[in-house]
């Protein structure tokens, strides 16, 4: 018997919207941020018809207002493996491995997101998911205490686990169960004002690293930010203070460009929120700083050649300015960044010609008309020059470890580090995850090749028909 299952794309969209509504109620400044981003995007689309047309051709325009990414920090391999199963029901898969130990952050991470272009166009919701590195706690007794605290919690509701098992066994969820699954899964990400430990334990863990205390001392991982996508992050950064929001000093990632590349991110400072510690005579009042607001501007995905050039120029700029990405000496860093990135081409023709980025190819109407009467070329450059083919940037769907670390550091109350010689381990992370992470570069290459094949097929209907 055929079951009427809700599609994973639909479940993902429902969950993303439910998450956004919950976070807006928990962190009102997030709502202000979303409104500001929507205003800036509308202005940019109105003032730049070419950009609007490009986004329309590549399927980016319809998803823009829906686009969000969130971030959570998990404490145990078991939590990571289960969240991977939950995200699978939503059509989200682990892409990339990020070692944040390079910046003194005791986690390693992946990004759960859709990987199929069609799924991305429907809703590109992503969750940057980090696993705590307890081996960073040098005090062995404190490390065992943290492990014991984490072993006693369950971050998933019984309802979520039951529906997850049902989805895996049956191959999907019906309408009512899908709606219940969204609501039950949402509880994992909800803010909890009550800590699971006393003040002294919290302070010992926070002394080891603020992020360790954030992960270990609560019932669940609580979403620590939710991020809308803007088409002009510099305009949002400039206008945030006018809306009562104080942005971090430096926008992480590449400088402002005519042709955006990879990812640029900024944020407002994490909120100091009231919490209750466990105490011998009842709850004790305290505060915790974890959740913040973030904005992102996404550019084109770079090829390995383009990424190598980006990494080189970024390192040169950071060396020139001799400043940390957290924001000290912001003007000097921005000047160095802009200067160094003059070596990265800033027009789409040159970027494509030099093989620095991935593009989506689309036949033009004139090309389709010509294909009805003429045998067309299969050479991309010739087709583009003849006006038969156009190309648009493939959006970068992933993250940058240096930028992520910069955002993390700017929103922690302490830069205390432990075991800074520790390095990430992709095999260990994948073992905890229970599966391999997808390589993002191969996904972009596959998307580009698929668009080329589709475009050439459309431009050569007679050849296709006779094949």
VENVEN-V176425 format. One record per backbone hydrogen bond with DSSP energy under -0.5 kcal/mol. CO is the residue of the C=O (numbers start at 0). NH is the residue of the N-H. E is the energy in kcal/mol with one decimal. If there is no record, write none. Layout:
# VENVEN-V176425
co & nh & e
CO & NH & E
CO & NH & E
This chain:
# VENVEN-V176425
co & nh & e
2 & 4 & -1.2
6 & 10 & -2.3
7 & 11 & -2.5
8 & 12 & -2.2
9 & 13 & -2.5
10 & 14 & -2.5
11 & 15 & -2.7
12 & 16 & -2.2
13 & 17 & -2.4
14 & 18 & -2.8
15 & 19 & -2.3
16 & 20 & -2.4
17 & 21 & -2.3
18 & 22 & -2.8
19 & 23 & -2.3
20 & 24 & -1.6
21 & 25 & -1.9
22 & 26 & -3.2
26 & 29 & -2.2
26 & 30 & -0.7
27 & 30 & -0.6
27 & 31 & -1.5
28 & 32 & -2.3
29 & 33 & -2.5
30 & 34 & -2.1
31 & 35 & -2.1
32 & 36 & -2.5
33 & 37 & -2.4
34 & 38 & -1.8
35 & 39 & -2.4
36 & 40 & -2.7
37 & 41 & -2.2
38 & 42 & -2.1
39 & 43 & -2.5
40 & 44 & -2.5
41 & 45 & -2.0
42 & 46 & -2.3
43 & 47 & -1.3
47 & 51 & -2.0
48 & 52 & -2.5
49 & 53 & -2.3
50 & 54 & -2.6
51 & 55 & -1.9
52 & 56 & -2.4
53 & 57 & -2.0
54 & 59 & -2.2
54 & 60 & -1.5
55 & 58 & -0.9
59 & 63 & -0.8
60 & 63 & -0.9
62 & 65 & -0.7
62 & 66 & -1.2
63 & 66 & -0.6
66 & 228 & -0.6
67 & 125 & -1.4
68 & 226 & -3.0
69 & 127 & -3.0
70 & 223 & -2.2
70 & 224 & -0.6
71 & 129 & -2.4
73 & 131 & -2.5
75 & 79 & -1.9
76 & 80 & -2.6
77 & 81 & -2.1
78 & 82 & -2.4
79 & 83 & -1.8
80 & 84 & -1.2
81 & 85 & -2.2
82 & 86 & -2.6
83 & 87 & -1.6
84 & 88 & -1.3
85 & 89 & -0.7
86 & 89 & -0.6
86 & 91 & -2.6
87 & 90 & -1.9
92 & 112 & -2.0
93 & 437 & -3.0
94 & 110 & -1.4
97 & 99 & -0.8
97 & 108 & -2.5
98 & 101 & -0.8
99 & 102 & -1.6
99 & 104 & -1.9
100 & 103 & -1.9
103 & 105 & -0.5
104 & 106 & -2.1
105 & 132 & -3.0
106 & 99 & -1.1
107 & 130 & -2.9
108 & 97 & -2.5
109 & 111 & -0.5
109 & 128 & -2.9
110 & 94 & -2.6
110 & 112 & -0.5
111 & 126 & -2.0
112 & 92 & -3.1
115 & 119 & -2.6
116 & 120 & -2.0
117 & 121 & -1.0
118 & 122 & -2.2
125 & 69 & -2.6
126 & 111 & -2.3
126 & 128 & -0.7
127 & 71 & -2.1
127 & 129 & -0.5
128 & 109 & -2.1
129 & 73 & -3.7
130 & 107 & -1.5
131 & 133 & -0.9
132 & 135 & -1.7
133 & 136 & -2.0
135 & 137 & -1.0
137 & 139 & -0.8
138 & 142 & -2.3
139 & 143 & -2.3
140 & 144 & -1.9
141 & 145 & -2.3
142 & 146 & -2.3
143 & 147 & -2.2
144 & 148 & -2.3
145 & 149 & -2.3
146 & 150 & -2.0
147 & 151 & -0.9
148 & 151 & -0.8
149 & 152 & -1.2
156 & 160 & -2.1
157 & 161 & -2.2
158 & 162 & -2.3
159 & 163 & -2.3
160 & 164 & -2.2
161 & 165 & -1.9
162 & 166 & -2.6
163 & 167 & -2.2
164 & 168 & -2.2
165 & 169 & -3.0
166 & 170 & -1.7
166 & 171 & -0.6
172 & 5 & -3.2
173 & 177 & -2.9
174 & 178 & -2.0
175 & 179 & -2.0
176 & 180 & -2.6
177 & 181 & -2.1
178 & 182 & -1.8
179 & 183 & -2.7
180 & 184 & -2.9
181 & 185 & -1.7
182 & 186 & -0.7
183 & 186 & -0.8
184 & 187 & -1.2
185 & 188 & -1.3
186 & 189 & -0.9
187 & 221 & -0.9
188 & 222 & -2.1
192 & 194 & -0.5
192 & 275 & -2.2
196 & 277 & -2.3
197 & 201 & -2.2
198 & 202 & -2.5
199 & 203 & -2.0
200 & 204 & -2.3
201 & 205 & -2.6
202 & 206 & -1.9
203 & 207 & -1.3
204 & 208 & -2.1
208 & 211 & -0.6
208 & 212 & -1.5
209 & 213 & -1.8
210 & 214 & -2.0
211 & 215 & -2.5
212 & 216 & -2.0
216 & 195 & -2.4
216 & 196 & -0.5
223 & 291 & -2.5
224 & 70 & -1.1
225 & 227 & -0.5
225 & 293 & -0.7
226 & 68 & -1.2
227 & 295 & -1.8
231 & 235 & -1.7
232 & 236 & -2.7
233 & 237 & -2.1
234 & 238 & -1.7
235 & 239 & -1.6
236 & 240 & -0.5
238 & 241 & -0.6
238 & 242 & -0.8
239 & 242 & -1.5
239 & 244 & -2.3
240 & 243 & -1.6
244 & 246 & -0.7
245 & 268 & -1.0
249 & 251 & -0.6
251 & 264 & -1.8
257 & 259 & -0.6
259 & 299 & -2.1
261 & 298 & -3.8
263 & 296 & -2.6
264 & 251 & -2.9
265 & 294 & -2.5
266 & 247 & -2.5
267 & 292 & -0.8
270 & 272 & -0.8
270 & 289 & -0.8
272 & 287 & -2.3
274 & 276 & -0.5
274 & 285 & -2.3
275 & 194 & -2.6
276 & 283 & -2.6
277 & 198 & -0.6
278 & 281 & -1.4
283 & 276 & -3.4
285 & 274 & -2.6
287 & 272 & -2.9
287 & 289 & -0.5
290 & 270 & -2.8
292 & 267 & -2.3
293 & 227 & -0.7
294 & 265 & -2.2
295 & 229 & -3.2
296 & 263 & -2.3
298 & 395 & -3.0
299 & 261 & -2.7
300 & 357 & -2.4
302 & 306 & -3.2
303 & 307 & -2.1
304 & 308 & -1.7
305 & 309 & -2.4
306 & 310 & -2.9
307 & 311 & -2.1
308 & 312 & -2.4
309 & 313 & -2.7
310 & 314 & -2.4
311 & 315 & -2.1
312 & 316 & -2.3
313 & 317 & -2.4
314 & 318 & -2.1
315 & 319 & -2.6
316 & 320 & -2.2
317 & 321 & -1.8
317 & 322 & -0.8
323 & 326 & -1.3
326 & 329 & -0.9
328 & 332 & -2.2
329 & 333 & -2.7
330 & 334 & -2.0
331 & 335 & -2.2
332 & 336 & -2.7
333 & 337 & -2.5
334 & 338 & -2.2
335 & 339 & -2.6
336 & 340 & -2.2
338 & 341 & -1.3
339 & 342 & -1.6
340 & 343 & -1.4
342 & 344 & -0.6
346 & 350 & -2.3
347 & 351 & -2.4
348 & 352 & -2.5
349 & 353 & -2.3
350 & 355 & -2.4
350 & 356 & -0.6
351 & 354 & -1.5
355 & 302 & -1.5
357 & 393 & -2.1
358 & 360 & -0.5
359 & 391 & -2.2
361 & 389 & -2.8
363 & 367 & -2.3
364 & 368 & -2.6
365 & 369 & -2.3
366 & 370 & -2.0
367 & 371 & -0.8
368 & 371 & -0.8
369 & 372 & -1.3
369 & 373 & -2.8
373 & 375 & -0.7
377 & 379 & -0.6
378 & 382 & -2.5
379 & 383 & -2.6
380 & 384 & -2.6
381 & 385 & -2.0
382 & 387 & -2.5
382 & 388 & -1.1
383 & 386 & -1.1
387 & 363 & -2.0
389 & 361 & -2.7
391 & 359 & -3.5
392 & 394 & -0.6
393 & 300 & -2.8
394 & 396 & -0.6
399 & 403 & -2.9
400 & 404 & -2.4
401 & 405 & -2.0
402 & 406 & -2.3
403 & 407 & -2.6
404 & 408 & -3.0
405 & 409 & -1.9
406 & 410 & -0.8
407 & 410 & -1.1
408 & 411 & -1.3
418 & 421 & -2.3
424 & 428 & -2.2
425 & 429 & -2.9
426 & 430 & -2.0
427 & 431 & -2.0
428 & 432 & -2.4
429 & 433 & -2.0
429 & 434 & -1.1
437 & 95 & -2.7
437 & 439 & -0.7
438 & 442 & -1.3
439 & 443 & -2.0
440 & 444 & -2.4
441 & 445 & -2.2
442 & 446 & -2.0
443 & 447 & -2.4
444 & 448 & -2.5
445 & 449 & -2.3
446 & 450 & -1.9
447 & 451 & -2.0
448 & 452 & -2.5
449 & 453 & -2.2
450 & 454 & -2.3
451 & 455 & -2.8
452 & 456 & -2.0
453 & 457 & -2.1
454 & 458 & -1.8
455 & 459 & -0.5
456 & 459 & -0.9
459 & 463 & -2.2
460 & 464 & -2.5
461 & 465 & -1.8
462 & 466 & -0.7
463 & 466 & -0.7
